[in-house]
Amino acid sequence: MSTPTIGVLALQGDVREHLVALASADALARPVRRPEELAEVDGLVIPGGESTTMSKLAVIFGLLEPLRERVRAGMPVYGTCAGMIMLADKLLDGREDQETLGGIDMIVRRNAFGRQNESFEARVEVAGVEGGPVEGVFIRAPWVESVGAAAEILAVHDGHTVAVRQGNVLATSFHPELTGDHRVHELFVEMVRSTRS
Ligand code: GLN
């Protein structure tokens, strides 16, 4: 099967690291900043960064509605950290005017693991990722307070849900793009492949 084209939402955040991880996981990776670029990808990664800024820029760049539409239409999406926040149907501790795309029936609490100086690493067992736990990098990370019936919990750290999948939409509180271990990206590339075939 031909190589899927996967975009990385490039409004703000750790775009480069995701482009590298996707390329290592055998995808054609490219940045997405405009609706025309979004139309050309088979799947999309929403990086870590700052969700309030990303939300603001998505409105300014005219991407908010096109993004929502593609997620609704079933495009595979993977969000890390700020990207997880963007994929939450409901957000706690967000800024008042902060928009999310939605996509997963879950309630996400922003900055739940604490501020910048409370960032940490932990080994996390992720359902669907073989070969042992992944090194989870948590930076001002959110956690998932609760999920609806359609969402599947893939990983828990310290009693808190940190990875979730609902259909074609995948989200992690942590940043696999920063570790050089590309197994979570491989899982996502596989999701994109299977929706294309
Ligand atoms: N706390 C950030 C936010 O609200 C997320 C941090 C991250 O992506 N590393 O968007």
Boltz pocket constraint, residues with backbone or C-beta under 6 A from the ligand:
constraints:
  - pocket:
      binder: B
      contacts: [[A, 47], [A, 48], [A, 49], [A, 50], [A, 51], [A, 52], [A, 80], [A, 81], [A, 82], [A, 83], [A, 85], [A, 110], [A, 111], [A, 139], [A, 140], [A, 141], [A, 142]]
      max_distance: 6.0
